[in-house]
Amino acid sequence: MIKQTTSSKYQQSSMIAGICDYMEKGISTIVAVIVVVLAASVAFAGDDEAEKKGTTRLKDIVVTGTRTPHALKDVPVETVLINREDIEKTNAQNAMDVLKNIPGIDSSVHDDVFGTYTWRAKLRGLNFNDGYGLILIDGQRAMGCGQSGGMGEYGSGPNQIPVDMIERIEIVKGPSSALYGSDAMAGVINIITKKTPKKATGSAGASYGWYKVKDKGETKPSDDGHNRNISKTYVSYGDKISDSFGYLLHYNYDSAEDIGYDPIKSDRHSFMGKLDGELSESIDLYLKCELSDYEKMDNRQEDSYRVSAGIDFRPTDNDFISFKGYTYTWDFTHGYPTNMYGYKYGDVGYDQVEIQYTRYLSDWNTLTLGGELQEQGIDYVIHNYDNAGNESGIVTVNEDVKTSSLYVQDEITLFEDFTIVAGLRYDDHSTFGSEVNPKLSLMYKLFDDTTFRASGGRAFKSPTIRQLYYDVPYLHYGYWNKSNPDLKPETAIGYSASIEQWLFNQQVMFNLGYFRTDVEDMVIMEDTDMTYGTDDDPVKEYKNVEEAWTQGIEFMCRTYFDEEFSASLSYTYTDSENKETGKELPYTPKHVLSILPAYELEEYGLGTSATISYIGKQYTNSDNTDEIDAHTVVDAKIYKRLSDKAKLSFEADNIFDSDKGDEGNFRTGRTFTVKLDVSF
């Protein structure tokens, strides 16, 4: 629950020591249990079958970290892969809930209900919503705050597309501006959609869920004692048109009654169409269209459109050339006339073209060169109203932000075991001028199954739309936000190191790493002496004043014994500090732990999985006087394969009805979902 911390330093130290002691005992118990399970599984798993399972995972190809394909085991930049099998073991209703089990990602202030905000979600202590983490769909930028879970008309979140459209997610941690430019300070989340099938393939599914809202302190929701509903439906079909061309069509419908005082309903219709072609042995092309229509009853209307196309050309075995581009538009209407929180309407869009050339100079040297032209268009209006519904100001934003970029990357492998990746990117930003961001990564294979990785780099982040471009202040919950056109971009130096160990014929993987990010010129709001509007509310202005850092330790263990049993454990310790005040950054828990075991009795078509999440105490304000308590949440699911074409699932989230340490806000209680999936 949220409370005032008035303890003495001695009491705080005792509390922290108690938490740490609790964590040590808990982790020791968990590790002991996992070791026993591992030993038992090794005893029962056949060597050939188990080795095949682990080797298959290691051969998965990832591309985000270097923009070149690498097997997962050999990628020189620290990358975490979530594949479709991993997604299906969770109870996730949206992408953020899939990501919560990855070390370094914190979604503890997020509830797994469609349409809810993820604006506190963080990667290594830095917010996605504020632009510190870059969200990509098939390698292309996206935004759309309501449907994605972001906050505000500028916000962005990971829930860009429905879970049933996702084939895999690649997570690259640490500064990534050397390849991806602004907004990749903490890392990159690349959500990769399903591929066109090689033969006629169809699937469909539907789910229905219900939950109750936990009280907000002494305030009960308007429908206290009644259930709120969650549902979704999807259908997908693809086939080959000819030997050279194939297509995929996917439709998804999501609906939920939101978490809050009133059960406000959100709906989203999503459509994706893909066409892939092989013009010759050396030329491939693709065309993709995405449409999304999102509505939150009487509050929000959002539509997004993306059309993208590309062509890959391999003139020789050692040369690869890629041309691609996309146009993306997000139209929105938020609020309504006389709404005291504003009436906003307009659009934000991206247009980008890119060329990439990769030359395999030898078996040990790969050179990649690329260039991008990107334009972000911002055109919208905000009407502000006072408490009586009288218009008190109009904010207009009409800007075109252009960025021209060049990047180069050289991958060099020495002595077969040592790989160096050096990258450099030059960005010419129409508002901030030029930025140069280098990055150096290395990978050293100490043994066949032991790999050391390290990286360091510079990153930058441009201020958000709200921070920079509003021509007059914007009303926000009793005060006004004032933009600052003189803001400088934030910069960061980040570095990390990790060691990865595979055991038992590549059936078990351990990864232990350290990271640190130092941010300069962090943008915050500061109080001013000014007032604004008909009610003379105070004005807060954005300024570059803070320096901050985050650092921590990440640990992950995954098992791949056989088709029946798997398990994963992840733990993150994060320390942070605002160097101006000496306080911890808000919404940054020191301890986050999750365990995800899964087991299937293949003979009977029965399976079960669970997710156990522990989140330590976290402060909710910059003064470190309010906090959310440490808490544990347990989810579980059980499923039955009705045939090789159908599966029925029953899911239970927050089984023990935890308040998630947060009695000061409405949160989901125990949640149940029934789901049916079929293929044809």
C-alpha positions as CSV (number, residue, x, y, z in Angstrom):
1,M,0.0,0.0,0.0
2,I,1.0,3.6,-0.5
3,K,2.1,5.2,2.8
4,Q,4.3,7.9,4.3
5,T,7.7,6.7,5.4
6,T,8.6,8.3,8.7
7,S,11.1,5.6,10.0
8,S,14.5,6.6,11.3
9,K,17.6,5.7,9.4
10,Y,18.1,2.8,11.8
11,Q,14.6,1.5,11.1
12,Q,15.0,1.9,7.3
13,S,18.3,0.0,7.5
14,S,16.7,-2.8,9.5
15,M,13.8,-3.0,7.1
16,I,16.1,-3.1,4.1
17,A,18.3,-5.7,5.8
18,G,15.1,-7.7,6.6
19,I,14.0,-7.6,3.0
20,C,17.4,-8.6,1.8
21,D,17.5,-11.5,4.3
22,Y,14.0,-12.5,3.2
23,M,15.1,-12.4,-0.5
24,E,18.3,-14.4,0.3
25,K,16.2,-17.1,2.0
26,G,13.6,-17.1,-0.8
27,I,16.2,-17.3,-3.6
28,S,18.1,-20.0,-1.8
29,T,14.9,-22.0,-1.5
30,I,14.0,-21.5,-5.1
31,V,17.4,-22.4,-6.3
32,A,17.4,-25.5,-4.2
33,V,14.0,-26.5,-5.7
34,I,15.2,-25.8,-9.2
35,V,18.4,-27.9,-8.7
36,V,16.3,-30.8,-7.5
37,V,13.9,-30.5,-10.5
38,L,16.9,-30.2,-12.9
39,A,18.5,-33.3,-11.4
40,A,15.3,-35.3,-11.7
41,S,14.6,-34.1,-15.2
42,V,18.1,-35.0,-16.3
43,A,17.6,-38.5,-14.9
44,F,14.4,-39.0,-16.9
45,A,15.3,-37.1,-20.1
46,G,16.9,-39.1,-22.9
47,D,20.3,-37.6,-23.9
48,D,19.5,-37.5,-27.6
49,E,16.1,-35.9,-27.2
50,A,17.3,-33.4,-24.6
51,E,20.3,-32.4,-26.6
52,K,18.1,-31.9,-29.7
53,K,15.8,-29.6,-27.6
54,G,18.6,-27.4,-26.4
55,T,20.4,-27.3,-29.8
56,T,17.2,-26.3,-31.6
57,R,16.8,-23.3,-29.3
58,L,20.5,-22.3,-29.8
59,K,20.0,-22.3,-33.6
60,D,17.2,-19.7,-33.5
61,I,18.1,-16.8,-35.6
62,V,18.0,-13.2,-34.2
63,V,18.7,-10.0,-36.1
64,T,18.0,-7.0,-34.0
65,G,21.3,-6.6,-32.1
66,T,23.5,-6.2,-35.1
67,R,21.0,-5.9,-38.1
68,T,22.6,-9.1,-39.4
69,P,21.4,-12.7,-38.8
70,H,23.1,-14.7,-36.0
71,A,22.2,-17.9,-34.2
72,L,21.2,-17.1,-30.7
73,K,24.2,-18.7,-29.1
74,D,26.6,-16.8,-31.4
75,V,25.0,-13.3,-31.4
76,P,27.8,-10.9,-30.1
77,V,25.3,-8.4,-28.6
78,E,23.4,-9.4,-25.5
79,T,20.0,-10.5,-26.8
80,V,17.0,-12.3,-25.2
81,L,14.6,-14.2,-27.4
82,I,11.0,-14.9,-26.6
83,N,9.5,-17.3,-29.2
84,R,6.0,-18.4,-29.8
85,E,6.4,-21.4,-27.5
86,D,7.4,-19.2,-24.6
87,I,4.5,-16.9,-25.2
88,E,2.0,-19.8,-25.1
89,K,3.3,-20.8,-21.6
90,T,2.2,-17.5,-20.1
91,N,-1.2,-16.1,-19.3
92,A,-0.5,-12.9,-21.2
93,Q,-3.3,-10.9,-22.6
94,N,-0.9,-8.3,-24.0
95,A,2.8,-8.0,-24.9
96,M,3.8,-6.3,-21.6
97,D,2.8,-9.3,-19.7
98,V,4.9,-11.5,-21.9
99,L,7.9,-9.3,-21.2
100,K,7.6,-9.2,-17.4
101,N,9.6,-12.4,-17.0
102,I,12.7,-11.0,-18.7
103,P,15.5,-9.7,-16.3
104,G,15.8,-6.0,-16.5
105,I,12.1,-5.4,-17.4
106,D,9.8,-4.2,-14.7
107,S,6.0,-4.1,-15.2
108,S,5.0,-4.3,-11.6
109,V,2.6,-1.3,-11.8
110,H,0.9,-2.8,-14.8
111,D,-2.2,-5.1,-14.8
112,D,-2.7,-7.7,-17.6
113,V,-6.0,-6.3,-18.9
114,F,-6.3,-4.9,-22.4
115,G,-6.5,-1.1,-22.6
116,T,-4.8,-0.4,-19.3
117,Y,-1.7,1.8,-19.1
118,T,1.8,0.6,-19.0
119,W,3.3,4.0,-18.5
120,R,5.4,2.9,-15.5
121,A,7.0,0.0,-17.4
122,K,10.8,0.2,-17.4
123,L,13.9,-1.3,-18.9
124,R,16.9,-1.2,-16.7
125,G,15.2,1.5,-14.6
126,L,14.2,3.8,-17.5
127,N,10.6,4.3,-18.8
128,F,9.4,3.1,-22.1
129,N,6.7,5.7,-22.1
130,D,9.1,8.6,-21.8
131,G,11.0,7.4,-24.9
132,Y,14.0,5.7,-23.2
133,G,13.2,2.3,-24.8
134,L,12.5,2.0,-28.5
135,I,9.5,-0.1,-29.5
136,L,9.6,-1.6,-33.0
137,I,7.2,-3.8,-35.0
138,D,9.1,-5.9,-37.6
139,G,12.0,-3.4,-37.2
140,Q,9.9,-0.3,-37.7
141,R,8.9,2.5,-35.2
142,A,5.4,2.6,-33.8
143,M,3.4,4.6,-31.3
144,G,-0.2,5.0,-30.2
145,C,-0.6,5.5,-26.5
146,G,-4.1,4.2,-25.7
147,Q,-3.9,0.9,-27.6
148,S,-0.3,0.4,-26.6
149,G,-0.7,1.2,-22.9
150,G,1.2,4.4,-23.1
151,M,0.1,7.6,-21.3
152,G,-0.6,11.0,-22.9
153,E,-0.8,12.0,-26.5
154,Y,3.0,11.6,-26.9
155,G,3.2,8.3,-25.0
156,S,4.3,4.9,-26.2
157,G,4.1,1.4,-24.8
158,P,4.9,-2.2,-25.8
159,N,1.2,-3.3,-26.3
160,Q,1.2,-2.2,-29.9
161,I,-0.3,-5.3,-31.4
162,P,-2.3,-8.3,-30.1
163,V,-0.4,-11.3,-28.6
164,D,-1.9,-13.7,-31.2
165,M,-0.2,-11.7,-34.0
166,I,3.3,-12.1,-32.4
167,E,5.7,-14.8,-33.6
168,R,8.6,-13.7,-31.4
169,I,10.1,-10.8,-29.5
170,E,13.8,-9.9,-29.5
171,I,15.1,-7.8,-26.6
172,V,18.4,-5.9,-27.0
173,K,19.5,-4.3,-23.7
174,G,21.7,-1.3,-23.3
175,P,22.4,1.8,-25.4
176,S,21.5,1.1,-29.0
177,S,21.6,4.5,-30.6
178,A,24.6,3.4,-32.7
179,L,22.2,1.4,-34.9
180,Y,18.7,2.8,-34.1
181,G,19.2,6.5,-33.2
182,S,17.1,8.4,-30.7
183,D,14.9,6.7,-28.1
184,A,17.1,3.6,-27.9
185,M,18.8,4.7,-24.8
186,A,17.9,1.7,-22.6
187,G,17.5,-0.8,-25.4
188,V,15.2,-2.0,-28.1
189,I,12.1,-4.2,-28.1
190,N,11.5,-5.7,-31.6
191,I,8.1,-7.3,-31.8
192,I,8.1,-9.6,-34.9
193,T,4.8,-10.7,-36.4
194,K,3.9,-14.1,-37.8
195,K,5.4,-15.2,-41.1
196,T,3.5,-16.2,-44.2
197,P,3.1,-20.0,-44.2
198,K,4.7,-22.4,-46.7
199,K,1.3,-24.2,-47.1
200,A,-2.4,-23.6,-46.4
201,T,-2.6,-22.9,-42.7
202,G,-5.4,-21.5,-40.6
203,S,-6.0,-20.8,-36.9
204,A,-8.7,-19.3,-34.8
205,G,-9.4,-18.7,-31.1
206,A,-11.6,-17.0,-28.6
207,S,-11.3,-16.3,-24.9
208,Y,-13.5,-14.8,-22.1
209,G,-12.4,-13.7,-18.7
210,W,-13.7,-11.9,-15.6
211,Y,-12.2,-10.2,-12.6
212,K,-13.0,-7.8,-9.7
213,V,-11.3,-4.5,-9.0
214,K,-9.5,-4.1,-5.7
215,D,-10.5,-1.1,-3.5
216,K,-8.6,2.1,-3.7
217,G,-7.9,2.7,0.0
218,E,-11.4,3.3,1.4
219,T,-12.8,4.1,-2.0
220,K,-14.7,1.2,-3.6
221,P,-15.3,1.0,-7.4
222,S,-18.7,2.0,-8.7
223,D,-19.5,-1.7,-9.5
224,D,-18.2,-3.1,-6.2
225,G,-18.9,-6.8,-5.9
226,H,-19.5,-7.3,-9.6
227,N,-17.2,-8.8,-12.2
228,R,-15.7,-6.9,-15.1
229,N,-15.1,-8.7,-18.4
230,I,-12.2,-9.4,-20.8
231,S,-12.6,-11.1,-24.2
232,K,-10.8,-11.6,-27.5
233,T,-11.3,-13.4,-30.8
234,Y,-8.9,-14.0,-33.6
235,V,-8.7,-15.7,-37.0
236,S,-5.7,-16.2,-39.2
237,Y,-5.2,-17.8,-42.6
238,G,-2.3,-18.0,-45.1
239,D,-1.3,-20.0,-48.2
240,K,1.0,-20.0,-51.2
241,I,-0.4,-18.3,-54.2
242,S,2.2,-19.9,-56.4
243,D,5.7,-21.4,-55.9
244,S,7.1,-17.9,-55.5
245,F,4.4,-16.0,-53.6
246,G,2.6,-16.5,-50.3
247,Y,0.2,-14.5,-48.1
248,L,-1.1,-14.2,-44.6
249,L,-4.2,-12.5,-43.3
250,H,-4.9,-12.0,-39.6
251,Y,-7.8,-10.4,-37.7
252,N,-7.9,-9.8,-34.0
253,Y,-10.6,-8.3,-31.7
254,D,-9.8,-7.3,-28.1
255,S,-12.3,-6.0,-25.5
256,A,-12.1,-5.3,-21.8
257,E,-13.7,-3.2,-19.1
258,D,-10.9,-1.1,-17.8
259,I,-9.4,-0.8,-14.3
260,G,-10.7,2.3,-12.5
261,Y,-13.6,3.6,-10.6
262,D,-16.0,2.9,-13.5
263,P,-16.0,-0.1,-15.8
264,I,-15.2,1.8,-19.0
265,K,-15.0,-0.5,-22.0
266,S,-12.2,-0.6,-24.5
267,D,-12.3,-2.3,-27.9
268,R,-9.7,-2.8,-30.6
269,H,-10.1,-4.3,-34.1
270,S,-6.7,-5.2,-35.6
271,F,-5.9,-6.4,-39.1
272,M,-2.6,-7.5,-40.7
273,G,-2.0,-8.6,-44.3
274,K,1.3,-9.9,-45.6
275,L,2.5,-10.8,-49.1
276,D,6.0,-12.3,-49.6
277,G,7.6,-13.1,-52.9
278,E,10.7,-14.8,-54.3
279,L,11.4,-13.2,-57.7
280,S,14.5,-15.3,-58.2
281,E,17.2,-17.1,-56.1
282,S,18.7,-13.7,-55.3
283,I,15.7,-11.3,-55.0
284,D,13.0,-11.4,-52.3
285,L,10.3,-8.8,-51.7
286,Y,7.6,-8.2,-49.1
287,L,4.5,-6.0,-48.7
288,K,2.7,-5.6,-45.4
289,C,-0.4,-3.7,-44.3
290,E,-1.5,-3.1,-40.7
291,L,-4.8,-1.5,-39.6
292,S,-6.0,-0.9,-36.0
293,D,-9.2,0.7,-34.7
294,Y,-9.2,1.4,-30.9
295,E,-12.0,2.9,-28.9
296,K,-12.4,3.6,-25.2
297,M,-16.0,4.4,-24.5
298,D,-16.7,8.1,-24.4
299,N,-13.1,8.8,-23.9
300,R,-10.7,7.8,-26.7
301,Q,-10.8,7.0,-30.4
302,E,-7.6,5.9,-32.1
303,D,-6.8,4.6,-35.6
304,S,-3.4,3.5,-36.9
305,Y,-2.4,2.6,-40.4
306,R,1.0,1.2,-41.6
307,V,2.0,0.2,-45.1
308,S,5.5,-1.1,-45.5
309,A,7.5,-2.7,-48.4
310,G,11.0,-4.0,-48.9
311,I,13.2,-5.8,-51.3
312,D,16.3,-7.9,-50.5
313,F,18.9,-8.5,-53.2
314,R,21.9,-10.9,-53.0
315,P,24.0,-10.3,-56.1
316,T,26.7,-12.6,-54.8
317,D,27.1,-15.0,-51.9
318,N,29.1,-12.3,-50.1
319,D,26.8,-9.3,-50.7
320,F,23.4,-8.4,-49.3
321,I,21.5,-5.2,-50.1
322,S,18.1,-4.3,-48.6
323,F,15.8,-1.4,-49.5
324,K,12.7,-0.8,-47.3
325,G,10.3,1.8,-46.2
326,Y,7.1,2.4,-44.5
327,T,4.5,5.1,-43.8
328,Y,2.7,5.0,-40.5
329,T,-0.1,7.3,-39.2
330,W,-1.8,7.3,-35.8
331,D,-5.0,9.4,-35.7
332,F,-6.6,10.1,-32.3
333,T,-9.4,11.9,-30.5
334,H,-9.0,11.9,-26.7
335,G,-11.6,13.3,-24.3
336,Y,-14.6,15.5,-25.3
337,P,-15.6,19.2,-25.3
338,T,-15.8,20.6,-21.8
339,N,-13.7,17.7,-20.4
340,M,-11.5,19.3,-17.6
341,Y,-8.6,17.0,-18.7
342,G,-8.7,18.3,-22.2
343,Y,-10.1,17.6,-25.6
344,K,-7.4,16.5,-28.1
345,Y,-7.5,15.4,-31.7
346,G,-5.1,15.1,-34.6
347,D,-2.4,12.7,-35.8
348,V,1.2,11.7,-35.5
349,G,3.0,9.9,-38.3
350,Y,6.3,8.4,-39.4
351,D,7.7,8.1,-42.9
352,Q,11.0,6.3,-43.3
353,V,13.1,4.9,-46.1
354,E,16.3,2.9,-45.5
355,I,19.1,1.2,-47.4
356,Q,21.4,-1.4,-45.9
357,Y,24.4,-3.0,-47.5
358,T,26.2,-5.9,-45.9
359,R,29.5,-7.3,-47.2
360,Y,30.9,-10.5,-46.0
361,L,34.6,-9.6,-46.5
362,S,35.7,-13.0,-45.3
363,D,34.6,-15.8,-42.9
364,W,35.7,-13.6,-40.0
365,N,34.8,-10.1,-41.1
366,T,31.4,-8.6,-41.9
367,L,30.9,-4.9,-42.8
368,T,27.5,-3.3,-42.7
369,L,26.7,0.2,-44.0
370,G,23.3,1.9,-43.9
371,G,21.4,5.1,-44.3
372,E,18.0,6.3,-43.2
373,L,15.7,9.2,-43.9
374,Q,12.9,9.7,-41.4
375,E,10.2,12.3,-41.0
376,Q,7.8,12.5,-38.0
377,G,4.8,14.6,-38.6
378,I,2.9,16.1,-35.7
379,D,-0.4,17.9,-36.3
380,Y,-3.0,18.2,-33.5
381,V,-5.0,20.5,-31.3
382,I,-5.8,20.4,-27.5
383,H,-8.7,22.4,-26.0
384,N,-8.3,23.0,-22.3
385,Y,-11.3,23.6,-20.0
386,D,-11.6,24.7,-16.4
387,N,-13.6,22.9,-13.7
388,A,-16.8,24.6,-14.9
389,G,-16.3,23.5,-18.5
390,N,-15.3,26.9,-19.8
391,E,-12.5,26.9,-22.4
392,S,-9.3,28.2,-20.9
393,G,-6.8,27.8,-23.7
394,I,-6.0,26.1,-27.0
395,V,-2.7,24.2,-27.6
396,T,-1.7,23.7,-31.2
397,V,1.2,21.5,-32.4
398,N,2.1,21.4,-36.0
399,E,5.7,20.3,-36.6
400,D,7.7,18.2,-39.0
401,V,10.8,16.6,-37.4
402,K,13.3,15.2,-39.9
403,T,16.3,13.0,-39.2
404,S,18.9,11.9,-41.7
405,S,21.2,9.1,-40.5
406,L,24.2,7.1,-41.6
407,Y,25.6,4.1,-39.7
408,V,28.5,1.7,-40.1
409,Q,29.2,-1.5,-38.2
410,D,32.2,-3.9,-38.5
411,E,32.0,-7.4,-37.0
412,I,35.4,-9.0,-36.7
413,T,36.1,-12.6,-35.4
414,L,39.6,-13.4,-34.2
415,F,40.9,-16.8,-33.5
416,E,37.4,-18.2,-33.9
417,D,36.5,-17.5,-30.3
418,F,36.7,-13.7,-30.0
419,T,34.3,-11.3,-31.8
420,I,34.4,-7.5,-31.8
421,V,31.5,-5.4,-33.1
422,A,32.3,-1.7,-33.5
423,G,29.5,0.6,-34.6
424,L,29.0,4.3,-35.2
425,R,25.9,6.3,-36.2
426,Y,25.6,9.9,-37.3
427,D,22.2,11.6,-37.0
428,D,21.3,15.0,-38.3
429,H,18.2,16.1,-36.4
430,S,16.2,19.0,-37.7
431,T,15.7,20.4,-34.1
432,F,18.9,19.4,-32.4
433,G,21.5,19.2,-35.1
434,S,24.0,16.4,-35.3
435,E,24.7,13.6,-32.9
436,V,27.4,10.9,-33.1
437,N,26.9,7.7,-31.1
438,P,29.5,5.0,-31.0
439,K,29.2,1.5,-29.5
440,L,31.7,-1.3,-29.0
441,S,30.6,-4.9,-28.2
442,L,32.7,-8.0,-27.8
443,M,32.0,-11.7,-27.3
444,Y,34.6,-14.3,-26.1
445,K,33.9,-18.0,-26.0
446,L,35.9,-19.2,-23.1
447,F,34.7,-22.8,-23.8
448,D,32.2,-24.4,-26.1
449,D,29.4,-23.7,-23.8
450,T,30.7,-20.7,-21.9
451,T,30.4,-17.2,-23.5
452,F,31.4,-13.8,-22.2
453,R,29.8,-10.7,-23.7
454,A,30.4,-7.0,-22.9
455,S,29.4,-3.7,-24.5
456,G,29.6,0.0,-24.0
457,G,28.1,2.9,-25.9
458,R,26.7,6.3,-26.1
459,A,23.0,7.0,-26.6
460,F,20.8,10.0,-26.9
461,K,17.1,10.8,-26.5
462,S,15.2,13.7,-28.0
463,P,12.6,15.4,-25.7
464,T,9.0,14.3,-26.1
465,I,6.3,16.3,-28.1
466,R,4.8,17.6,-24.9
467,Q,8.2,18.7,-23.5
468,L,9.2,20.6,-26.6
469,Y,6.5,21.7,-28.9
470,Y,3.4,23.0,-27.1
471,D,2.9,26.7,-28.0
472,V,1.0,27.4,-24.8
473,P,0.8,25.5,-21.4
474,Y,-1.3,22.3,-21.2
475,L,-3.6,21.6,-18.3
476,H,-2.8,18.4,-16.4
477,Y,-4.7,17.5,-13.1
478,G,-4.6,20.8,-11.3
479,Y,-1.5,22.3,-12.8
480,W,-0.2,23.4,-16.2
481,N,2.7,21.9,-18.2
482,K,4.9,24.4,-20.0
483,S,7.0,23.3,-22.9
484,N,10.6,24.5,-23.3
485,P,11.9,24.8,-26.9
486,D,15.4,25.3,-25.6
487,L,15.7,21.8,-24.2
488,K,18.8,19.8,-25.0
489,P,18.6,16.1,-25.8
490,E,19.4,13.7,-23.0
491,T,22.6,11.7,-23.4
492,A,23.8,8.5,-21.7
493,I,26.8,6.3,-21.4
494,G,25.9,2.7,-20.8
495,Y,27.9,-0.5,-20.4
496,S,27.2,-4.0,-19.4
497,A,28.9,-7.4,-19.1
498,S,27.5,-10.9,-18.8
499,I,28.6,-14.5,-18.8
500,E,26.4,-17.3,-20.3
501,Q,26.8,-20.9,-19.4
502,W,25.1,-24.0,-20.9
503,L,25.1,-27.3,-19.0
504,F,23.8,-30.9,-19.4
505,N,24.3,-31.1,-23.2
506,Q,22.8,-27.6,-23.7
507,Q,19.7,-28.4,-21.7
508,V,20.2,-25.7,-19.1
509,M,21.3,-22.1,-19.6
510,F,22.6,-19.7,-16.9
511,N,23.2,-16.0,-17.6
512,L,24.6,-13.6,-15.1
513,G,25.3,-9.9,-16.0
514,Y,26.0,-6.4,-14.7
515,F,24.8,-3.1,-16.2
516,R,25.1,0.6,-15.6
517,T,23.7,3.6,-17.3
518,D,24.6,7.3,-16.6
519,V,22.1,9.8,-17.9
520,E,22.9,13.5,-18.3
521,D,20.6,16.4,-19.0
522,M,17.6,14.4,-17.9
523,V,14.4,16.3,-18.5
524,I,12.1,16.9,-15.5
525,M,9.3,19.3,-14.5
526,E,10.1,22.1,-12.1
527,D,7.7,24.5,-10.3
528,T,7.7,28.1,-11.5
529,D,6.3,31.2,-9.9
530,M,3.7,31.6,-12.7
531,T,0.0,30.8,-12.8
532,Y,-2.2,30.2,-15.9
533,G,-5.8,29.8,-16.9
534,T,-9.1,31.0,-15.5
535,D,-8.4,29.3,-12.1
536,D,-4.9,30.6,-11.8
537,D,-3.4,27.1,-11.4
538,P,0.3,26.8,-11.0
539,V,2.7,26.2,-13.9
540,K,5.4,23.6,-14.2
541,E,8.1,23.9,-16.8
542,Y,10.4,21.2,-18.4
543,K,14.1,21.8,-17.8
544,N,17.4,20.0,-18.3
545,V,18.6,19.8,-14.7
546,E,19.1,16.3,-13.5
547,E,21.8,13.7,-13.8
548,A,20.9,10.1,-12.8
549,W,22.2,6.6,-12.9
550,T,20.9,3.1,-12.8
551,Q,22.9,0.0,-12.2
552,G,22.2,-3.6,-11.3
553,I,22.6,-7.3,-11.7
554,E,20.6,-9.6,-13.9
555,F,20.3,-13.4,-13.6
556,M,18.4,-15.8,-15.8
557,C,18.2,-19.6,-15.8
558,R,16.3,-21.6,-18.4
559,T,15.9,-25.3,-18.9
560,Y,15.1,-27.2,-22.2
561,F,15.1,-30.8,-21.1
562,D,12.3,-32.3,-23.3
563,E,8.9,-31.7,-24.7
564,E,7.3,-32.2,-21.3
565,F,9.1,-30.0,-18.8
566,S,10.7,-26.6,-19.0
567,A,11.4,-23.9,-16.4
568,S,12.8,-20.4,-16.2
569,L,13.9,-18.2,-13.4
570,S,14.9,-14.5,-13.7
571,Y,16.1,-12.1,-11.0
572,T,17.0,-8.4,-11.3
573,Y,18.6,-6.2,-8.6
574,T,18.4,-2.5,-9.6
575,D,20.0,0.4,-7.8
576,S,19.3,4.0,-8.9
577,E,20.0,7.5,-7.9
578,N,19.0,11.1,-8.8
579,K,22.4,12.7,-8.5
580,E,20.8,16.1,-7.8
581,T,19.0,14.9,-4.7
582,G,20.7,11.6,-3.7
583,K,17.3,9.9,-3.8
584,E,16.3,6.7,-5.6
585,L,14.4,7.0,-8.9
586,P,10.7,6.5,-8.4
587,Y,9.0,3.3,-9.5
588,T,12.3,1.4,-9.5
589,P,12.1,-1.7,-7.2
590,K,15.5,-3.1,-6.1
591,H,14.3,-6.7,-6.3
592,V,12.3,-8.4,-9.1
593,L,12.1,-12.1,-9.2
594,S,10.0,-14.4,-11.4
595,I,9.7,-18.2,-11.9
596,L,7.9,-19.9,-14.7
597,P,7.7,-23.7,-14.6
598,A,5.7,-25.6,-17.3
599,Y,4.9,-29.3,-17.6
600,E,2.9,-31.3,-20.2
601,L,1.8,-34.9,-20.0
602,E,2.0,-35.4,-23.7
603,E,0.4,-38.9,-23.6
604,Y,-2.8,-37.4,-22.1
605,G,-2.7,-34.0,-23.8
606,L,-2.7,-32.3,-20.5
607,G,-0.4,-29.4,-19.5
608,T,0.1,-26.8,-16.8
609,S,2.3,-23.7,-16.2
610,A,2.6,-21.1,-13.6
611,T,4.3,-17.7,-13.1
612,I,5.4,-16.6,-9.6
613,S,6.5,-13.0,-9.4
614,Y,8.0,-11.2,-6.4
615,I,8.5,-7.4,-6.6
616,G,10.3,-5.5,-3.9
617,K,9.4,-2.2,-2.3
618,Q,9.5,0.8,-4.7
619,Y,9.1,4.6,-4.1
620,T,6.3,6.4,-5.9
621,N,7.7,10.0,-5.7
622,S,11.1,11.7,-6.2
623,D,11.3,12.6,-2.4
624,N,11.1,8.9,-1.5
625,T,8.4,9.5,1.1
626,D,5.6,7.4,-0.5
627,E,6.0,3.7,-1.5
628,I,4.4,0.6,-2.8
629,D,5.1,-2.4,-0.6
630,A,6.8,-5.6,-1.6
631,H,4.4,-8.2,-2.9
632,T,4.1,-11.6,-4.6
633,V,1.7,-12.5,-7.4
634,V,1.0,-16.0,-8.6
635,D,-0.6,-16.9,-12.0
636,A,-1.4,-20.4,-13.3
637,K,-3.0,-22.2,-16.2
638,I,-4.0,-25.7,-17.2
639,Y,-4.9,-26.9,-20.6
640,K,-6.2,-29.9,-22.4
641,R,-5.5,-30.8,-26.0
642,L,-8.9,-31.9,-27.4
643,S,-7.1,-33.1,-30.5
644,D,-4.0,-32.3,-32.5
645,K,-6.0,-29.3,-33.9
646,A,-7.7,-27.9,-30.7
647,K,-6.7,-26.8,-27.2
648,L,-8.8,-25.7,-24.3
649,S,-7.2,-23.6,-21.6
650,F,-8.2,-22.3,-18.2
651,E,-6.1,-19.5,-16.7
652,A,-6.1,-17.9,-13.2
653,D,-4.2,-14.7,-12.6
654,N,-3.4,-13.3,-9.1
655,I,-4.6,-16.5,-7.5
656,F,-4.1,-15.3,-4.0
657,D,-5.9,-12.0,-4.7
658,S,-2.9,-9.8,-3.8
659,D,-3.4,-6.0,-3.6
660,K,0.0,-5.8,-5.3
661,G,1.3,-3.6,-2.4
662,D,-0.7,-0.7,-3.8
663,E,-3.9,0.0,-1.9
664,G,-3.7,3.6,-3.1
665,N,-4.8,2.7,-6.7
666,F,-7.4,0.4,-8.3
667,R,-5.8,-2.9,-9.2
668,T,-7.0,-6.2,-10.6
669,G,-7.9,-8.9,-8.1
670,R,-8.2,-12.6,-8.9
671,T,-8.8,-13.0,-12.6
672,F,-10.1,-16.1,-14.5
673,T,-10.0,-16.7,-18.3
674,V,-11.2,-19.6,-20.5
675,K,-9.7,-19.9,-24.0
676,L,-10.2,-22.2,-27.0
677,D,-7.6,-22.3,-29.8
678,V,-8.0,-24.3,-33.0
679,S,-6.0,-24.8,-36.2
680,F,-7.0,-26.0,-39.6
